[in-house]
Amino acid sequence: MKIAKPKLDVFGFSGDVDSYSEGISHLVHAARYNANFTLLVHNNQIFALTVGQPTAVTETGHVDKTIPKGVKIPPLNPIKLMLASGCGFIARVFADAKQIETILKETKKYKGFKFIEVIQPCLIFHPDKDYKKHFYNLKKHNNSNFIEAMKKAEEWDYNGFKKNTKIPLGIFYKKNKPIFEEKI
């Protein structure tokens, strides 16, 4: 779409299954190509539209009717994946209209692939497990530093909550680089 209509603002919306399981190759290559569009991934760490099966980001030990002995494989860290894939704009928010609006305003200033993870608990199969008391804002974070972004990404491994778990929200990384449309 951006090649045919370069001035068009393109937004994609998907869930954690679409982007981190079934569509992971599309996500990785979108970051690699750096096409100028925004992707919001709504992550509830579960197959919420079916019967609540675990996804690639479900925490180890999670038990449900499809895996009664619990998840044995550690979850994928999408923020680290996007950093490793060369994504130039990486953010995480909670499912809060104000937070999403703030980050979307920042995406308007950035040219390239913009990845926004929206933490959004599933009220039925993976309810809010006190996420909010673990959140903090990345306001004083140097988001142009790859190493610092990776350190922030490692603060939460998507593997549940321990007493001192911190979940950063905001822009992890922002670095300008040539976009796909300019390369062709």
C-alpha positions in Angstrom: 0.0 0.0 0.0 2.8 2.4 0.9 4.5 1.9 -2.5 1.3 2.7 -4.4 0.2 5.5 -2.1 3.2 6.7 -0.2 1.3 9.5 1.6 -1.2 7.1 3.1 -1.0 6.5 6.8 -1.2 2.7 7.2 -2.1 1.0 10.5 -2.3 -2.7 11.2 -3.9 -4.4 14.2 -3.3 -7.9 15.3 -3.2 -10.1 18.4 -0.4 -12.0 20.0 -1.3 -15.2 18.1 -1.3 -13.4 14.7 2.0 -11.7 15.3 4.0 -14.0 17.7 2.8 -17.4 16.6 1.2 -17.9 13.2 2.4 -14.7 11.7 5.8 -14.3 13.3 7.7 -14.4 10.0 5.6 -11.5 8.7 6.4 -9.5 11.9 10.1 -10.1 11.6 10.3 -9.2 8.0 8.2 -6.1 8.4 10.8 -4.9 11.0 13.6 -5.9 8.7 12.2 -4.1 5.6 11.3 -1.0 7.6 8.2 -0.2 5.6 6.6 3.0 6.8 3.5 1.8 8.7 2.3 1.2 12.3 1.5 -2.2 13.8 -0.4 -2.4 17.1 -0.3 -5.9 18.6 -2.9 -6.6 21.3 -1.2 -9.1 23.6 -3.3 -10.9 26.2 -0.9 -13.9 26.3 -3.6 -16.4 25.3 -5.7 -17.6 22.4 -8.6 -15.5 23.6 -10.9 -16.0 20.6 -11.0 -19.8 20.8 -10.8 -21.8 24.1 -7.9 -20.0 25.8 -4.9 -22.1 24.6 -1.4 -20.8 25.4 0.4 -18.7 22.8 4.1 -18.0 22.2 4.0 -15.4 25.0 2.0 -17.4 27.7 4.0 -17.7 30.9 5.6 -21.0 31.9 3.4 -22.9 34.3 0.1 -21.5 33.0 -2.6 -24.2 33.3 -5.8 -24.4 31.3 -8.1 -27.1 29.9 -5.9 -27.6 26.8 -2.6 -28.0 28.8 -3.6 -29.3 32.3 0.0 -30.0 33.3 0.9 -26.4 32.4 3.1 -24.6 29.8 6.6 -26.0 29.9 8.3 -23.6 27.3 9.4 -20.1 28.3 7.6 -17.3 26.6 8.9 -15.3 23.7 9.9 -11.7 24.5 8.5 -9.6 21.6 10.3 -6.4 22.5 13.7 -8.3 22.3 12.5 -9.9 19.1 11.8 -6.5 17.5 15.1 -5.1 18.6 16.9 -8.2 17.2 14.9 -7.8 13.9 16.1 -4.3 13.3 12.9 -2.5 14.2 13.5 1.3 14.5 10.4 2.2 16.7 9.4 -0.1 19.5 6.9 0.8 22.2 4.7 -0.9 24.8 1.5 0.4 26.4 -1.3 -0.9 28.5 -4.8 -1.1 27.0 -5.5 2.5 28.0 -6.8 5.0 25.5 -4.6 7.9 26.8 -1.4 5.8 26.7 -2.2 4.6 23.2 -3.0 8.1 22.0 0.3 9.4 23.4 2.4 6.8 21.6 0.4 7.2 18.4 1.2 10.9 18.4 4.9 9.9 18.6 4.6 7.5 15.6 3.4 10.4 13.5 6.9 12.0 13.9 8.7 8.8 12.9 9.2 7.4 9.4 9.5 3.6 9.2 8.0 0.5 10.8 6.5 1.3 14.1 5.8 -1.6 16.5 3.4 -1.0 19.5 2.6 -3.8 21.9 -0.6 -3.3 23.8 -0.8 -5.3 27.0 -4.5 -6.3 27.1 -5.5 -9.0 29.6 -8.2 -11.4 28.5 -10.9 -11.2 31.2 -12.1 -14.8 30.6 -9.0 -17.0 29.9 -6.1 -14.8 31.2 -7.5 -12.2 33.5 -5.6 -9.1 34.8 -3.0 -10.5 37.2 -2.1 -7.2 38.8 -0.3 -5.9 35.8 -0.9 -2.3 36.8 1.1 -2.5 40.0 4.1 -3.6 38.1 4.0 -0.9 35.4 6.3 2.1 35.2 6.9 4.7 32.5 10.1 4.9 30.5 10.2 8.7 30.6 13.9 9.1 31.6 15.1 6.2 29.3 17.5 6.9 26.4 15.5 5.3 23.7 18.1 5.9 21.0 20.5 3.5 22.7 20.1 -0.1 21.5 21.9 -1.6 24.6 19.7 0.4 27.0 16.6 -0.6 25.1 17.6 -4.3 25.3 18.2 -4.0 29.0 14.7 -2.4 29.5 13.2 -5.2 27.3 14.8 -7.8 29.6 13.2 -6.4 32.8 10.0 -8.3 32.1 10.3 -11.8 30.5 6.6 -12.3 30.1 6.9 -15.1 32.5 4.4 -14.0 35.2 5.1 -11.7 38.1 7.6 -12.0 40.9 7.5 -9.6 43.9 9.8 -7.0 42.3 8.8 -7.5 38.6 8.8 -4.2 36.7 7.1 -3.8 33.4 8.3 -0.8 31.4 5.7 1.1 29.3 6.6 3.7 26.7 9.1 3.9 23.8 11.9 1.4 24.2 13.8 2.3 21.0 13.6 4.9 18.3 16.2 5.2 15.6 15.8 6.7 12.1 17.0 4.6 9.2 16.1 4.3 5.5 12.6 3.1 4.8 11.7 0.4 2.4 9.8 2.8 0.1 12.9 4.9 -0.4 15.1 1.9 -1.2 13.0 0.9 -4.2 
